[in-house]
Amino acid sequence: MPETGANKSAASTAAELGSKSTRAAAEMDAATTEAEAARHDLEADLRALREDVARLGETVASMAQARANALDEAVHRNPWSAVVAAVCVGFCLGVRARR
Protein backbone atom coordinates (compact mmCIF):
# COMPACT_ATOMS: atom_id res chain seq x y z
CA MET A 1 0.00 0.00 0.00
CA PRO A 2 1.52 3.31 -0.99
CA GLU A 3 2.08 5.98 1.66
CA THR A 4 -0.15 8.96 1.50
CA GLY A 5 0.81 12.58 2.15
CA ALA A 6 -0.60 12.42 5.68
CA ASN A 7 1.47 9.34 6.54
CA LYS A 8 4.64 10.96 5.15
CA SER A 9 3.94 14.11 7.09
CA ALA A 10 3.33 12.17 10.31
CA ALA A 11 6.46 10.09 9.76
CA SER A 12 8.61 13.14 9.06
CA THR A 13 7.13 14.97 12.04
CA ALA A 14 7.84 11.99 14.29
CA ALA A 15 11.40 11.77 12.98
CA GLU A 16 11.89 15.49 13.50
CA LEU A 17 10.50 15.29 17.04
CA GLY A 18 12.76 12.34 17.78
CA SER A 19 15.75 14.30 16.51
CA LYS A 20 14.80 17.36 18.55
CA SER A 21 14.23 15.18 21.60
CA THR A 22 17.67 13.62 21.22
CA ARG A 23 19.30 17.05 20.84
CA ALA A 24 17.37 18.37 23.85
CA ALA A 25 18.49 15.40 25.93
CA ALA A 26 22.11 15.95 24.86
CA GLU A 27 21.88 19.65 25.71
CA MET A 28 20.32 18.78 29.06
CA ASP A 29 23.14 16.33 29.80
CA ALA A 30 25.72 18.97 28.87
CA ALA A 31 24.01 21.58 31.07
CA THR A 32 23.83 19.10 33.94
CA THR A 33 27.52 18.30 33.57
CA GLU A 34 28.40 22.01 33.53
CA ALA A 35 26.21 22.64 36.59
CA GLU A 36 27.86 19.77 38.47
CA ALA A 37 31.32 21.10 37.57
CA ALA A 38 30.34 24.59 38.71
CA ARG A 39 28.94 23.19 41.95
CA HIS A 40 32.14 21.23 42.54
CA ASP A 41 34.21 24.38 41.96
CA LEU A 42 32.02 26.41 44.31
CA GLU A 43 32.26 23.76 47.02
CA ALA A 44 36.06 23.73 46.68
CA ASP A 45 36.14 27.54 46.92
CA LEU A 46 33.88 27.44 49.97
CA ARG A 47 36.13 24.88 51.69
CA ALA A 48 39.18 27.05 50.97
CA LEU A 49 37.37 30.13 52.27
CA ARG A 50 36.38 28.34 55.49
CA GLU A 51 39.99 27.26 56.02
CA ASP A 52 41.19 30.84 55.44
CA VAL A 53 38.64 32.20 57.93
CA ALA A 54 39.66 29.60 60.51
CA ARG A 55 43.34 30.52 60.09
CA LEU A 56 42.47 34.22 60.33
CA GLY A 57 40.49 33.59 63.52
CA GLU A 58 43.44 31.74 65.04
CA THR A 59 45.78 34.58 64.07
CA VAL A 60 43.50 37.24 65.55
CA ALA A 61 43.07 35.23 68.74
CA SER A 62 46.81 34.77 69.16
CA MET A 63 47.44 38.48 68.51
CA ALA A 64 44.77 39.46 71.05
CA GLN A 65 46.29 37.07 73.59
CA ALA A 66 49.77 38.52 72.98
CA ARG A 67 48.49 42.09 73.44
CA ALA A 68 46.62 41.14 76.59
CA ASN A 69 49.77 39.56 78.00
CA ALA A 70 51.80 42.67 77.12
CA LEU A 71 49.23 44.92 78.79
CA ASP A 72 49.21 42.68 81.85
CA GLU A 73 52.99 42.91 82.11
CA ALA A 74 52.91 46.70 81.70
CA VAL A 75 50.31 47.05 84.46
CA HIS A 76 52.36 44.84 86.79
CA ARG A 77 55.50 46.89 86.12
CA ASN A 78 53.76 50.29 86.54
CA PRO A 79 50.52 49.86 88.48
CA TRP A 80 50.09 53.56 89.21
CA SER A 81 50.31 54.49 85.55
CA ALA A 82 47.46 52.07 84.91
CA VAL A 83 45.42 53.62 87.75
CA VAL A 84 45.98 57.14 86.42
CA ALA A 85 45.04 56.07 82.90
CA ALA A 86 41.86 54.39 84.17
CA VAL A 87 40.90 57.52 86.15
CA CYS A 88 41.46 59.72 83.08
CA VAL A 89 39.32 57.48 80.90
CA GLY A 90 36.61 57.38 83.55
CA PHE A 91 36.69 61.17 83.88
CA CYS A 92 36.44 61.67 80.11
CA LEU A 93 33.53 59.23 79.87
CA GLY A 94 31.78 60.97 82.78
CA VAL A 95 32.14 64.39 81.15
CA ARG A 96 30.90 62.98 77.85
CA ALA A 97 27.90 61.27 79.48
CA ARG A 98 26.95 64.44 81.34
CA ARG A 99 26.39 66.38 78.10
Biopython code that builds the backbone (N, CA, C, O; Angstrom):
import numpy as np
from Bio.PDB.StructureBuilder import StructureBuilder

atoms = [
    (1, "MET", "N", (0.831, -1.159, 0.000)),
    (1, "MET", "CA", (0.000, 0.000, 0.000)),
    (1, "MET", "C", (0.888, 1.240, 0.000)),
    (1, "MET", "O", (1.767, 1.371, 0.852)),
    (2, "PRO", "N", (0.674, 2.125, -0.921)),
    (2, "PRO", "CA", (1.518, 3.311, -0.991)),
    (2, "PRO", "C", (1.197, 4.275, 0.149)),
    (2, "PRO", "O", (0.062, 4.373, 0.616)),
    (3, "GLU", "N", (2.278, 5.003, 0.589)),
    (3, "GLU", "CA", (2.084, 5.983, 1.657)),
    (3, "GLU", "C", (1.394, 7.215, 1.106)),
    (3, "GLU", "O", (1.646, 7.655, -0.016)),
    (4, "THR", "N", (0.538, 7.741, 1.913)),
    (4, "THR", "CA", (-0.149, 8.958, 1.505)),
    (4, "THR", "C", (0.596, 10.156, 2.068)),
    (4, "THR", "O", (1.541, 10.002, 2.841)),
    (5, "GLY", "N", (0.170, 11.339, 1.680)),
    (5, "GLY", "CA", (0.809, 12.575, 2.150)),
    (5, "GLY", "C", (0.702, 12.730, 3.652)),
    (5, "GLY", "O", (1.625, 13.240, 4.286)),
    (6, "ALA", "N", (-0.411, 12.300, 4.235)),
    (6, "ALA", "CA", (-0.602, 12.419, 5.681)),
    (6, "ALA", "C", (0.359, 11.512, 6.421)),
    (6, "ALA", "O", (0.926, 11.901, 7.442)),
    (7, "ASN", "N", (0.549, 10.282, 5.902)),
    (7, "ASN", "CA", (1.474, 9.343, 6.544)),
    (7, "ASN", "C", (2.909, 9.846, 6.470)),
    (7, "ASN", "O", (3.665, 9.736, 7.436)),
    (8, "LYS", "N", (3.286, 10.410, 5.292)),
    (8, "LYS", "CA", (4.637, 10.957, 5.148)),
    (8, "LYS", "C", (4.848, 12.120, 6.108)),
    (8, "LYS", "O", (5.900, 12.244, 6.735)),
    (9, "SER", "N", (3.847, 12.953, 6.210)),
    (9, "SER", "CA", (3.939, 14.110, 7.089)),
    (9, "SER", "C", (4.058, 13.661, 8.548)),
    (9, "SER", "O", (4.863, 14.208, 9.302)),
    (10, "ALA", "N", (3.274, 12.687, 8.936)),
    (10, "ALA", "CA", (3.332, 12.173, 10.311)),
    (10, "ALA", "C", (4.676, 11.519, 10.578)),
    (10, "ALA", "O", (5.256, 11.690, 11.650)),
    (11, "ALA", "N", (5.170, 10.767, 9.596)),
    (11, "ALA", "CA", (6.456, 10.089, 9.764)),
    (11, "ALA", "C", (7.590, 11.100, 9.857)),
    (11, "ALA", "O", (8.490, 10.955, 10.684)),
    (12, "SER", "N", (7.547, 12.128, 9.006)),
    (12, "SER", "CA", (8.613, 13.137, 9.060)),
    (12, "SER", "C", (8.520, 13.958, 10.339)),
    (12, "SER", "O", (9.541, 14.339, 10.911)),
    (13, "THR", "N", (7.302, 14.230, 10.788)),
    (13, "THR", "CA", (7.126, 14.966, 12.045)),
    (13, "THR", "C", (7.646, 14.148, 13.213)),
    (13, "THR", "O", (8.306, 14.687, 14.102)),
    (14, "ALA", "N", (7.361, 12.865, 13.222)),
    (14, "ALA", "CA", (7.839, 11.986, 14.291)),
    (14, "ALA", "C", (9.360, 11.910, 14.277)),
    (14, "ALA", "O", (9.996, 11.933, 15.331)),
    (15, "ALA", "N", (9.943, 11.818, 13.086)),
    (15, "ALA", "CA", (11.402, 11.767, 12.982)),
    (15, "ALA", "C", (12.018, 13.070, 13.459)),
    (15, "ALA", "O", (13.034, 13.071, 14.154)),
    (16, "GLU", "N", (11.396, 14.184, 13.079)),
    (16, "GLU", "CA", (11.892, 15.495, 13.496)),
    (16, "GLU", "C", (11.792, 15.656, 15.013)),
    (16, "GLU", "O", (12.713, 16.170, 15.649)),
    (17, "LEU", "N", (10.670, 15.216, 15.589)),
    (17, "LEU", "CA", (10.499, 15.289, 17.039)),
    (17, "LEU", "C", (11.520, 14.407, 17.762)),
    (17, "LEU", "O", (12.060, 14.780, 18.803)),
    (18, "GLY", "N", (11.768, 13.234, 17.186)),
    (18, "GLY", "CA", (12.765, 12.345, 17.779)),
    (18, "GLY", "C", (14.141, 12.973, 17.742)),
    (18, "GLY", "O", (14.904, 12.862, 18.702)),
    (19, "SER", "N", (14.463, 13.629, 16.644)),
    (19, "SER", "CA", (15.754, 14.298, 16.511)),
    (19, "SER", "C", (15.878, 15.446, 17.502)),
    (19, "SER", "O", (16.909, 15.617, 18.153)),
    (20, "LYS", "N", (14.802, 16.234, 17.605)),
    (20, "LYS", "CA", (14.805, 17.359, 18.553)),
    (20, "LYS", "C", (14.891, 16.852, 19.985)),
    (20, "LYS", "O", (15.578, 17.443, 20.818)),
    (21, "SER", "N", (14.201, 15.767, 20.269)),
    (21, "SER", "CA", (14.227, 15.182, 21.601)),
    (21, "SER", "C", (15.630, 14.712, 21.954)),
    (21, "SER", "O", (16.091, 14.908, 23.078)),
    (22, "THR", "N", (16.302, 14.097, 21.000)),
    (22, "THR", "CA", (17.667, 13.622, 21.224)),
    (22, "THR", "C", (18.608, 14.795, 21.466)),
    (22, "THR", "O", (19.447, 14.752, 22.365)),
    (23, "ARG", "N", (18.461, 15.852, 20.649)),
    (23, "ARG", "CA", (19.297, 17.049, 20.837)),
    (23, "ARG", "C", (19.013, 17.705, 22.185)),
    (23, "ARG", "O", (19.935, 18.146, 22.872)),
    (24, "ALA", "N", (17.731, 17.770, 22.562)),
    (24, "ALA", "CA", (17.369, 18.373, 23.846)),
    (24, "ALA", "C", (17.953, 17.565, 25.000)),
    (24, "ALA", "O", (18.428, 18.135, 25.982)),
    (25, "ALA", "N", (17.921, 16.255, 24.885)),
    (25, "ALA", "CA", (18.490, 15.399, 25.931)),
    (25, "ALA", "C", (20.004, 15.598, 26.021)),
    (25, "ALA", "O", (20.566, 15.631, 27.116)),
    (26, "ALA", "N", (20.662, 15.730, 24.864)),
    (26, "ALA", "CA", (22.112, 15.948, 24.859)),
    (26, "ALA", "C", (22.454, 17.304, 25.472)),
    (26, "ALA", "O", (23.414, 17.427, 26.233)),
    (27, "GLU", "N", (21.659, 18.320, 25.131)),
    (27, "GLU", "CA", (21.882, 19.652, 25.710)),
    (27, "GLU", "C", (21.636, 19.633, 27.211)),
    (27, "GLU", "O", (22.351, 20.286, 27.971)),
    (28, "MET", "N", (20.626, 18.886, 27.635)),
    (28, "MET", "CA", (20.319, 18.776, 29.058)),
    (28, "MET", "C", (21.464, 18.082, 29.795)),
    (28, "MET", "O", (21.850, 18.501, 30.886)),
    (29, "ASP", "N", (22.001, 17.023, 29.196)),
    (29, "ASP", "CA", (23.137, 16.328, 29.800)),
    (29, "ASP", "C", (24.340, 17.254, 29.905)),
    (29, "ASP", "O", (25.033, 17.259, 30.922)),
    (30, "ALA", "N", (24.594, 18.038, 28.863)),
    (30, "ALA", "CA", (25.719, 18.971, 28.872)),
    (30, "ALA", "C", (25.519, 20.038, 29.945)),
    (30, "ALA", "O", (26.458, 20.380, 30.663)),
    (31, "ALA", "N", (24.302, 20.564, 30.055)),
    (31, "ALA", "CA", (24.012, 21.580, 31.067)),
    (31, "ALA", "C", (24.153, 20.992, 32.468)),
    (31, "ALA", "O", (24.658, 21.652, 33.376)),
    (32, "THR", "N", (23.707, 19.756, 32.638)),
    (32, "THR", "CA", (23.829, 19.095, 33.937)),
    (32, "THR", "C", (25.290, 18.903, 34.303)),
    (32, "THR", "O", (25.680, 19.121, 35.450)),
    (33, "THR", "N", (26.100, 18.495, 33.332)),
    (33, "THR", "CA", (27.520, 18.301, 33.569)),
    (33, "THR", "C", (28.190, 19.623, 33.942)),
    (33, "THR", "O", (29.007, 19.671, 34.862)),
    (34, "GLU", "N", (27.842, 20.697, 33.223)),
    (34, "GLU", "CA", (28.396, 22.015, 33.530)),
    (34, "GLU", "C", (27.971, 22.474, 34.913)),
    (34, "GLU", "O", (28.778, 23.032, 35.656)),
    (35, "ALA", "N", (26.711, 22.245, 35.269)),
    (35, "ALA", "CA", (26.214, 22.642, 36.587)),
    (35, "ALA", "C", (26.924, 21.868, 37.692)),
    (35, "ALA", "O", (27.259, 22.435, 38.732)),
    (36, "GLU", "N", (27.152, 20.578, 37.472)),
    (36, "GLU", "CA", (27.859, 19.774, 38.465)),
    (36, "GLU", "C", (29.302, 20.239, 38.624)),
    (36, "GLU", "O", (29.827, 20.274, 39.736)),
    (37, "ALA", "N", (29.938, 20.593, 37.516)),
    (37, "ALA", "CA", (31.317, 21.099, 37.572)),
    (37, "ALA", "C", (31.358, 22.434, 38.312)),
    (37, "ALA", "O", (32.247, 22.667, 39.131)),
    (38, "ALA", "N", (30.396, 23.306, 38.020)),
    (38, "ALA", "CA", (30.335, 24.595, 38.708)),
    (38, "ALA", "C", (30.088, 24.397, 40.193)),
    (38, "ALA", "O", (30.685, 25.086, 41.019)),
    (39, "ARG", "N", (29.215, 23.462, 40.537)),
    (39, "ARG", "CA", (28.936, 23.187, 41.948)),
    (39, "ARG", "C", (30.180, 22.654, 42.647)),
    (39, "ARG", "O", (30.474, 23.036, 43.780)),
    (40, "HIS", "N", (30.901, 21.780, 41.977)),
    (40, "HIS", "CA", (32.139, 21.233, 42.542)),
    (40, "HIS", "C", (33.154, 22.353, 42.778)),
    (40, "HIS", "O", (33.804, 22.400, 43.823)),
    (41, "ASP", "N", (33.285, 23.248, 41.809)),
    (41, "ASP", "CA", (34.208, 24.382, 41.957)),
    (41, "ASP", "C", (33.795, 25.286, 43.116)),
    (41, "ASP", "O", (34.638, 25.724, 43.899)),
    (42, "LEU", "N", (32.503, 25.560, 43.222)),
    (42, "LEU", "CA", (32.019, 26.410, 44.312)),
    (42, "LEU", "C", (32.254, 25.754, 45.675)),
    (42, "LEU", "O", (32.636, 26.424, 46.634)),
    (43, "GLU", "N", (32.027, 24.453, 45.753)),
    (43, "GLU", "CA", (32.264, 23.757, 47.016)),
    (43, "GLU", "C", (33.740, 23.799, 47.395)),
    (43, "GLU", "O", (34.076, 23.960, 48.568)),
    (44, "ALA", "N", (34.624, 23.654, 46.407)),
    (44, "ALA", "CA", (36.063, 23.734, 46.678)),
    (44, "ALA", "C", (36.439, 25.141, 47.147)),
    (44, "ALA", "O", (37.230, 25.297, 48.077)),
    (45, "ASP", "N", (35.873, 26.156, 46.505)),
    (45, "ASP", "CA", (36.138, 27.539, 46.918)),
    (45, "ASP", "C", (35.615, 27.796, 48.325)),
    (45, "ASP", "O", (36.267, 28.480, 49.113)),
    (46, "LEU", "N", (34.456, 27.257, 48.642)),
    (46, "LEU", "CA", (33.878, 27.438, 49.972)),
    (46, "LEU", "C", (34.738, 26.769, 51.039)),
    (46, "LEU", "O", (34.950, 27.332, 52.113)),
    (47, "ARG", "N", (35.238, 25.552, 50.741)),
    (47, "ARG", "CA", (36.132, 24.884, 51.692)),
    (47, "ARG", "C", (37.392, 25.707, 51.922)),
    (47, "ARG", "O", (37.835, 25.865, 53.060)),
    (48, "ALA", "N", (37.965, 26.227, 50.854)),
    (48, "ALA", "CA", (39.180, 27.047, 50.972)),
    (48, "ALA", "C", (38.893, 28.311, 51.766)),
    (48, "ALA", "O", (39.715, 28.728, 52.583)),
    (49, "LEU", "N", (37.744, 28.921, 51.539)),
    (49, "LEU", "CA", (37.374, 30.127, 52.271)),
    (49, "LEU", "C", (37.193, 29.831, 53.756)),
    (49, "LEU", "O", (37.623, 30.616, 54.601)),
    (50, "ARG", "N", (36.563, 28.710, 54.077)),
    (50, "ARG", "CA", (36.381, 28.340, 55.485)),
    (50, "ARG", "C", (37.726, 28.105, 56.165)),
    (50, "ARG", "O", (37.913, 28.487, 57.320)),
    (51, "GLU", "N", (38.659, 27.481, 55.454)),
    (51, "GLU", "CA", (39.994, 27.261, 56.018)),
    (51, "GLU", "C", (40.703, 28.590, 56.249)),
    (51, "GLU", "O", (41.365, 28.773, 57.271)),
    (52, "ASP", "N", (40.566, 29.522, 55.297)),
    (52, "ASP", "CA", (41.187, 30.840, 55.445)),
    (52, "ASP", "C", (40.600, 31.587, 56.643)),
    (52, "ASP", "O", (41.335, 32.213, 57.407)),
    (53, "VAL", "N", (39.290, 31.522, 56.805)),
    (53, "VAL", "CA", (38.639, 32.199, 57.931)),
    (53, "VAL", "C", (39.083, 31.573, 59.254)),
    (53, "VAL", "O", (39.304, 32.286, 60.233)),
    (54, "ALA", "N", (39.213, 30.263, 59.287)),
    (54, "ALA", "CA", (39.665, 29.596, 60.511)),
    (54, "ALA", "C", (41.089, 30.027, 60.862)),
    (54, "ALA", "O", (41.393, 30.309, 62.021)),
    (55, "ARG", "N", (41.963, 30.075, 59.843)),
    (55, "ARG", "CA", (43.344, 30.524, 60.093)),
    (55, "ARG", "C", (43.369, 31.974, 60.550)),
    (55, "ARG", "O", (44.135, 32.328, 61.446)),
    (56, "LEU", "N", (42.539, 32.815, 59.944)),
    (56, "LEU", "CA", (42.472, 34.215, 60.327)),
    (56, "LEU", "C", (41.984, 34.352, 61.771)),
    (56, "LEU", "O", (42.510, 35.163, 62.533)),
    (57, "GLY", "N", (40.992, 33.570, 62.136)),
    (57, "GLY", "CA", (40.488, 33.595, 63.515)),
    (57, "GLY", "C", (41.566, 33.186, 64.509)),
    (57, "GLY", "O", (41.689, 33.782, 65.579)),
    (58, "GLU", "N", (42.349, 32.166, 64.156)),
    (58, "GLU", "CA", (43.437, 31.739, 65.038)),
    (58, "GLU", "C", (44.490, 32.838, 65.163)),
    (58, "GLU", "O", (45.016, 33.076, 66.250)),
    (59, "THR", "N", (44.793, 33.503, 64.059)),
    (59, "THR", "CA", (45.781, 34.579, 64.073)),
    (59, "THR", "C", (45.299, 35.739, 64.936)),
    (59, "THR", "O", (46.061, 36.263, 65.748)),
    (60, "VAL", "N", (44.057, 36.140, 64.771)),
    (60, "VAL", "CA", (43.504, 37.241, 65.550)),
    (60, "VAL", "C", (43.480, 36.882, 67.031)),
    (60, "VAL", "O", (43.802, 37.714, 67.880)),
    (61, "ALA", "N", (43.103, 35.654, 67.341)),
    (61, "ALA", "CA", (43.067, 35.230, 68.742)),
    (61, "ALA", "C", (44.460, 35.243, 69.352)),
    (61, "ALA", "O", (44.633, 35.676, 70.491)),
    (62, "SER", "N", (45.453, 34.773, 68.609)),
    (62, "SER", "CA", (46.814, 34.769, 69.160)),
    (62, "SER", "C", (47.346, 36.188, 69.320)),
    (62, "SER", "O", (48.056, 36.479, 70.282)),
    (63, "MET", "N", (47.007, 37.079, 68.379)),
    (63, "MET", "CA", (47.437, 38.477, 68.514)),
    (63, "MET", "C", (46.768, 39.145, 69.716)),
    (63, "MET", "O", (47.416, 39.885, 70.457)),
    (64, "ALA", "N", (45.487, 38.887, 69.907)),
    (64, "ALA", "CA", (44.775, 39.456, 71.054)),
    (64, "ALA", "C", (45.362, 38.931, 72.358)),
    (64, "ALA", "O", (45.517, 39.683, 73.320)),
    (65, "GLN", "N", (45.688, 37.647, 72.391)),
    (65, "GLN", "CA", (46.294, 37.069, 73.592)),
    (65, "GLN", "C", (47.649, 37.697, 73.868)),
    (65, "GLN", "O", (47.975, 37.993, 75.018)),
    (66, "ALA", "N", (48.448, 37.905, 72.815)),
    (66, "ALA", "CA", (49.768, 38.519, 72.983)),
    (66, "ALA", "C", (49.640, 39.952, 73.498)),
    (66, "ALA", "O", (50.406, 40.369, 74.367)),
    (67, "ARG", "N", (48.688, 40.699, 72.972)),
    (67, "ARG", "CA", (48.491, 42.088, 73.436)),
    (67, "ARG", "C", (47.979, 42.118, 74.864)),
    (67, "ARG", "O", (48.377, 42.985, 75.642)),
    (68, "ALA", "N", (47.114, 41.199, 75.218)),
    (68, "ALA", "CA", (46.616, 41.137, 76.594)),
    (68, "ALA", "C", (47.751, 40.806, 77.553)),
    (68, "ALA", "O", (47.840, 41.377, 78.640)),
    (69, "ASN", "N", (48.612, 39.890, 77.150)),
    (69, "ASN", "CA", (49.766, 39.559, 78.000)),
    (69, "ASN", "C", (50.700, 40.751, 78.147)),
    (69, "ASN", "O", (51.205, 41.009, 79.240)),
    (70, "ALA", "N", (50.936, 41.484, 77.057)),
    (70, "ALA", "CA", (51.801, 42.665, 77.118)),
    (70, "ALA", "C", (51.198, 43.737, 78.017)),
    (70, "ALA", "O", (51.917, 44.369, 78.791)),
    (71, "LEU", "N", (49.905, 43.945, 77.928)),
    (71, "LEU", "CA", (49.230, 44.916, 78.790)),
    (71, "LEU", "C", (49.312, 44.486, 80.244)),
    (71, "LEU", "O", (49.539, 45.308, 81.131)),
    (72, "ASP", "N", (49.127, 43.197, 80.485)),
    (72, "ASP", "CA", (49.211, 42.684, 81.854)),
    (72, "ASP", "C", (50.599, 42.922, 82.438)),
    (72, "ASP", "O", (50.734, 43.326, 83.593)),
    (73, "GLU", "N", (51.619, 42.671, 81.641)),
    (73, "GLU", "CA", (52.989, 42.913, 82.108)),
    (73, "GLU", "C", (53.221, 44.392, 82.388)),
    (73, "GLU", "O", (53.845, 44.742, 83.390)),
    (74, "ALA", "N", (52.726, 45.263, 81.513)),
    (74, "ALA", "CA", (52.906, 46.704, 81.702)),
    (74, "ALA", "C", (52.217, 47.182, 82.972)),
    (74, "ALA", "O", (52.757, 48.021, 83.694)),
    (75, "VAL", "N", (51.039, 46.660, 83.247)),
    (75, "VAL", "CA", (50.312, 47.054, 84.459)),
    (75, "VAL", "C", (51.049, 46.554, 85.695)),
    (75, "VAL", "O", (51.100, 47.255, 86.705)),
    (76, "HIS", "N", (51.619, 45.354, 85.631)),
    (76, "HIS", "CA", (52.359, 44.839, 86.791)),
    (76, "HIS", "C", (53.650, 45.626, 87.029)),
    (76, "HIS", "O", (54.074, 45.796, 88.172)),
    (77, "ARG", "N", (54.270, 46.101, 85.955)),
    (77, "ARG", "CA", (55.495, 46.890, 86.117)),
    (77, "ARG", "C", (55.188, 48.287, 86.633)),
    (77, "ARG", "O", (55.928, 48.801, 87.472)),
    (78, "ASN", "N", (54.125, 48.912, 86.161)),
    (78, "ASN", "CA", (53.760, 50.290, 86.540)),
    (78, "ASN", "C", (52.290, 50.352, 86.934)),
    (78, "ASN", "O", (51.465, 50.824, 86.152)),
    (79, "PRO", "N", (51.947, 49.886, 88.126)),
    (79, "PRO", "CA", (50.523, 49.856, 88.485)),
    (79, "PRO", "C", (49.907, 51.250, 88.604)),
    (79, "PRO", "O", (48.729, 51.420, 88.292)),
    (80, "TRP", "N", (50.662, 52.237, 89.040)),
    (80, "TRP", "CA", (50.087, 53.565, 89.213)),
    (80, "TRP", "C", (49.800, 54.233, 87.872)),
    (80, "TRP", "O", (48.849, 55.006, 87.757)),
    (81, "SER", "N", (50.588, 53.953, 86.893)),
    (81, "SER", "CA", (50.308, 54.487, 85.551)),
    (81, "SER", "C", (48.974, 53.944, 85.043)),
    (81, "SER", "O", (48.196, 54.664, 84.417)),
    (82, "ALA", "N", (48.725, 52.676, 85.319)),
    (82, "ALA", "CA", (47.457, 52.073, 84.906)),
    (82, "ALA", "C", (46.286, 52.707, 85.653)),
    (82, "ALA", "O", (45.225, 52.936, 85.073)),
    (83, "VAL", "N", (46.481, 52.989, 86.945)),
    (83, "VAL", "CA", (45.421, 53.615, 87.746)),
    (83, "VAL", "C", (45.120, 55.012, 87.214)),
    (83, "VAL", "O", (43.957, 55.388, 87.064)),
    (84, "VAL", "N", (46.173, 55.780, 86.930)),
    (84, "VAL", "CA", (45.982, 57.144, 86.417)),
    (84, "VAL", "C", (45.281, 57.099, 85.058)),
    (84, "VAL", "O", (44.382, 57.898, 84.796)),
    (85, "ALA", "N", (45.680, 56.189, 84.213)),
    (85, "ALA", "CA", (45.043, 56.073, 82.897)),
    (85, "ALA", "C", (43.566, 55.709, 83.050)),
    (85, "ALA", "O", (42.718, 56.257, 82.345)),
    (86, "ALA", "N", (43.256, 54.796, 83.960)),
    (86, "ALA", "CA", (41.862, 54.393, 84.173)),
    (86, "ALA", "C", (41.036, 55.570, 84.712)),
    (86, "ALA", "O", (39.886, 55.753, 84.314)),
    (87, "VAL", "N", (41.614, 56.356, 85.606)),
    (87, "VAL", "CA", (40.903, 57.516, 86.148)),
    (87, "VAL", "C", (40.643, 58.541, 85.045)),
    (87, "VAL", "O", (39.557, 59.117, 84.971)),
    (88, "CYS", "N", (41.639, 58.766, 84.192)),
    (88, "CYS", "CA", (41.465, 59.722, 83.085)),
    (88, "CYS", "C", (40.369, 59.261, 82.128)),
    (88, "CYS", "O", (39.538, 60.064, 81.704)),
    (89, "VAL", "N", (40.363, 58.005, 81.795)),
    (89, "VAL", "CA", (39.325, 57.475, 80.897)),
    (89, "VAL", "C", (37.958, 57.602, 81.553)),
    (89, "VAL", "O", (36.992, 58.005, 80.904)),
    (90, "GLY", "N", (37.870, 57.261, 82.838)),
    (90, "GLY", "CA", (36.605, 57.382, 83.552)),
    (90, "GLY", "C", (36.114, 58.819, 83.610)),
    (90, "GLY", "O", (34.924, 59.088, 83.441)),
    (91, "PHE", "N", (37.052, 59.752, 83.852)),
    (91, "PHE", "CA", (36.688, 61.173, 83.882)),
    (91, "PHE", "C", (36.145, 61.647, 82.535)),
    (91, "PHE", "O", (35.122, 62.328, 82.467)),
    (92, "CYS", "N", (36.852, 61.273, 81.462)),
    (92, "CYS", "CA", (36.436, 61.671, 80.105)),
    (92, "CYS", "C", (35.048, 61.088, 79.773)),
    (92, "CYS", "O", (34.194, 61.777, 79.215)),
    (93, "LEU", "N", (34.845, 59.832, 80.120)),
    (93, "LEU", "CA", (33.528, 59.230, 79.872)),
    (93, "LEU", "C", (32.435, 59.908, 80.697)),
    (93, "LEU", "O", (31.316, 60.087, 80.216)),
    (94, "GLY", "N", (32.753, 60.285, 81.933)),
    (94, "GLY", "CA", (31.784, 60.972, 82.775)),
    (94, "GLY", "C", (31.405, 62.337, 82.219)),
    (94, "GLY", "O", (30.232, 62.713, 82.212)),
    (95, "VAL", "N", (32.419, 63.083, 81.747)),
    (95, "VAL", "CA", (32.141, 64.392, 81.152)),
    (95, "VAL", "C", (31.296, 64.219, 79.888)),
    (95, "VAL", "O", (30.358, 64.979, 79.649)),
    (96, "ARG", "N", (31.632, 63.234, 79.103)),
    (96, "ARG", "CA", (30.900, 62.984, 77.850)),
    (96, "ARG", "C", (29.455, 62.563, 78.136)),
    (96, "ARG", "O", (28.536, 62.985, 77.436)),
    (97, "ALA", "N", (29.257, 61.738, 79.156)),
    (97, "ALA", "CA", (27.905, 61.274, 79.485)),
    (97, "ALA", "C", (27.053, 62.389, 80.077)),
    (97, "ALA", "O", (25.827, 62.356, 79.965)),
    (98, "ARG", "N", (27.676, 63.356, 80.693)),
    (98, "ARG", "CA", (26.955, 64.441, 81.340)),
    (98, "ARG", "C", (26.321, 65.373, 80.306)),
    (98, "ARG", "O", (25.301, 66.001, 80.588)),
    (99, "ARG", "N", (26.900, 65.467, 79.141)),
    (99, "ARG", "CA", (26.389, 66.379, 78.104)),
    (99, "ARG", "C", (25.128, 65.901, 77.509)),
    (99, "ARG", "O", (24.575, 66.556, 76.626)),
]
sb = StructureBuilder()
sb.init_structure("model")
sb.init_model(0)
sb.init_chain("A")
sb.init_seg("    ")
for serial, (resi, resn, name, xyz) in enumerate(atoms, 1):
    if name == "N":
        sb.init_residue(resn, " ", resi, " ")
    sb.init_atom(name, np.array(xyz, "f"), 0.0, 1.0, " ", f" {name:<3s}", serial, name[0])
structure = sb.get_structure()
